[in-house]
Amino acid sequence: VTKAEFEANTKELPPALFAHNTQTDVTQTVHAQNAAANGVLGRIAGIINGQENDNIVNSYSLAGTPKVLKGSPGLSSPADILTGGGLSGLNSAAASIELDIRAIHNQSVTSMFAETYSEAMRFTFERIDVLGEALDESTLQNGECAAYVQNSDGDGVYLAHQFEQIARIIGLRDSLQSTRDVFYVSHGGYDTHSDNGPELIRTMSEVNGALSCFTA
């Protein structure tokens, strides 16, 4: 779309073109015409799984539950959520009754909806157990290098910790029996509005420092 086409309104435009949240979703789905579209990586994972007739794609997010990893139920598994410090498990309130939660969802029920929910919960706990044990035993070739990445506001260290966890997962491919993995990280500071040059130098130096920790 050129400036002239935009001003003349002669081309179809993405929705809410200057809304940050909408454009983030559009970028992560690569399907601006469909607000309900699944994430582009989730759709790719579903296609690969369908071709292999098996769930061979594991998705990992180091920054919450991004739309880009969202796929269709039954075609792609939910993403495993990690943090820069490791596995993102239960909060303190849920952890205090974890055994009760596990026991409830280990029961067989006749309701299709309740059984579907319990199956999802059992899968979640299985992944927590498998990943938690594997990450606890993992080591990094560069050690804890994220601690030495210098940045005044902490964003560079935060990104470096995310890359450290990805390196751990990659290093655990054999024990996790991984075939295809997809990872999502987050790094802010690019919506500068002004001081673009200095800010871009700062953010790129943070990425460069974080990549130094990306060694399995």
C-alpha positions in Angstrom: 0.0 0.0 0.0 1.5 3.3 -1.0 0.9 6.6 0.7 -1.3 7.8 -2.2 -3.4 4.6 -2.0 -3.7 5.0 1.7 -4.9 8.6 1.5 -7.2 7.8 -1.4 -8.6 4.7 0.4 -8.3 2.6 -2.8 -6.7 -0.4 -1.1 -8.1 -2.7 1.6 -6.3 -1.9 4.9 -5.7 -4.0 8.0 -8.1 -3.3 10.8 -7.2 -0.6 13.4 -4.0 0.1 11.6 -2.5 2.3 14.3 -3.7 0.3 17.3 -0.7 -1.4 19.0 -2.7 -4.4 20.3 -4.5 -5.1 17.1 -1.4 -4.8 15.0 0.4 -7.2 17.4 -2.3 -9.7 16.8 -2.3 -9.2 13.0 1.5 -9.6 13.0 1.2 -12.9 14.9 -1.5 -14.4 12.8 -0.4 -13.0 9.4 -4.1 -13.0 8.5 -5.3 -9.4 8.9 -8.6 -10.2 7.2 -9.7 -12.6 9.9 -9.6 -11.4 13.5 -10.4 -14.9 14.8 -7.4 -16.5 13.0 -5.1 -18.7 14.9 -1.4 -17.8 15.2 0.8 -18.4 12.2 3.2 -20.7 14.1 0.2 -22.6 15.6 -1.2 -23.1 12.1 2.1 -24.3 10.8 2.5 -26.7 13.7 -1.0 -28.1 13.0 -0.1 -28.7 9.3 3.1 -30.5 10.2 1.4 -32.6 12.8 -1.3 -33.5 10.3 1.2 -34.5 7.6 3.0 -36.7 10.1 -0.2 -38.0 11.7 1.4 -37.4 15.0 2.0 -34.5 17.5 5.7 -33.9 16.8 5.8 -30.1 17.2 6.4 -28.7 20.7 5.8 -25.0 21.3 7.4 -22.9 24.0 6.7 -19.4 25.1 9.1 -17.4 27.3 6.5 -14.5 27.5 3.1 -15.6 28.5 0.5 -17.0 26.0 1.1 -15.2 22.7 -1.4 -15.5 19.8 1.3 -16.6 17.4 1.5 -20.1 19.0 -2.2 -20.6 19.2 -3.4 -23.5 17.1 -6.5 -25.6 16.6 -7.4 -28.1 19.3 -6.5 -31.6 18.3 -4.1 -30.4 15.7 -1.4 -28.7 17.8 -0.7 -28.9 21.6 -0.8 -25.9 23.8 2.5 -24.1 24.3 4.6 -24.8 27.3 5.1 -21.6 29.3 8.5 -20.8 30.6 10.1 -17.8 32.2 13.6 -16.5 32.2 14.1 -18.3 35.5 12.8 -21.7 34.2 9.4 -23.5 34.2 6.3 -21.4 34.9 4.4 -23.6 37.3 1.5 -23.1 39.6 1.1 -19.9 41.7 1.5 -20.1 45.4 -2.2 -20.5 46.1 -2.6 -23.4 43.6 0.7 -25.0 44.6 -0.6 -25.4 48.2 -3.4 -27.7 46.9 -1.6 -29.2 44.0 -2.0 -32.8 45.2 -5.8 -32.2 45.5 -6.0 -30.7 42.0 -4.1 -33.7 40.6 -6.4 -36.1 42.4 -9.6 -34.5 41.2 -8.5 -34.7 37.6 -7.3 -38.3 37.8 -10.9 -39.4 38.3 -12.9 -40.8 35.4 -16.1 -38.9 34.7 -19.0 -39.4 32.4 -19.4 -35.8 31.2 -17.6 -35.2 27.9 -16.9 -31.6 28.8 -15.5 -32.4 32.3 -13.3 -35.3 30.9 -11.9 -33.0 28.2 -11.0 -30.4 30.8 -9.5 -33.0 33.1 -7.5 -34.4 30.1 -6.1 -31.0 29.5 -5.2 -30.6 33.2 -3.5 -34.0 33.2 -1.5 -33.1 30.2 -0.4 -29.8 31.9 0.8 -31.6 35.0 2.6 -34.2 32.9 4.5 -31.4 31.1 5.3 -29.7 34.3 6.8 -32.9 35.7 8.8 -33.7 32.6 10.1 -30.2 31.9 10.7 -29.4 35.5 12.9 -32.5 36.1 14.7 -32.0 32.8 15.5 -28.3 33.4 16.7 -29.0 36.9 19.3 -31.4 35.5 20.3 -29.2 32.5 23.6 -27.3 32.2 24.7 -24.6 29.8 27.9 -24.4 27.8 28.3 -20.7 28.7 27.1 -21.1 32.2 24.8 -18.4 33.6 26.0 -15.8 31.2 22.8 -13.7 31.4 24.0 -12.4 34.8 26.9 -10.7 33.0 24.8 -9.0 30.3 24.9 -5.3 31.2 21.9 -3.1 30.6 20.7 -0.1 32.6 16.9 -0.9 32.5 17.2 -4.7 32.7 15.6 -5.5 29.3 18.8 -7.0 28.0 19.2 -9.2 31.0 15.6 -10.3 30.7 16.0 -11.2 27.0 19.3 -13.1 27.8 17.5 -15.2 30.5 14.9 -16.1 27.9 17.6 -17.3 25.4 19.3 -19.3 28.2 16.1 -21.3 28.7 15.7 -21.9 25.0 19.3 -23.2 25.0 18.5 -25.5 27.8 15.5 -26.9 26.0 17.5 -27.4 22.8 20.2 -29.1 24.8 17.5 -31.5 26.2 16.2 -32.5 22.7 17.2 -36.1 23.1 15.8 -36.6 26.6 12.6 -34.8 25.7 12.4 -36.8 22.4 11.9 -33.6 20.5 11.4 -33.6 16.7 10.3 -30.0 16.0 10.4 -27.1 18.5 9.0 -23.6 18.2 10.1 -20.8 20.6 8.7 -17.4 21.3 10.5 -14.6 23.2 9.7 -11.0 23.9 11.8 -7.9 23.9 10.4 -4.3 24.2 11.7 -0.8 23.5 11.1 -0.5 19.8 8.1 1.9 19.9 10.5 4.9 20.1 8.5 7.8 18.5 11.8 9.8 18.9 15.5 9.2 19.4 15.3 6.3 16.9 19.0 6.1 16.3 20.2 5.9 19.9 17.3 3.7 21.0 17.9 1.3 18.1 21.6 1.0 19.0 20.5 0.3 22.6 18.0 -2.4 21.7 20.3 -4.1 19.2 23.1 -4.2 21.7 20.7 -5.9 24.1 19.8 -8.5 21.4 23.5 -9.0 20.7 24.3 -9.5 24.4 21.4 -12.0 24.7 22.5 -14.0 21.7 25.9 -14.5 23.4 24.0 -16.6 25.9 22.3 -18.7 23.2 24.6 -21.7 23.3 23.2 -25.1 24.2 
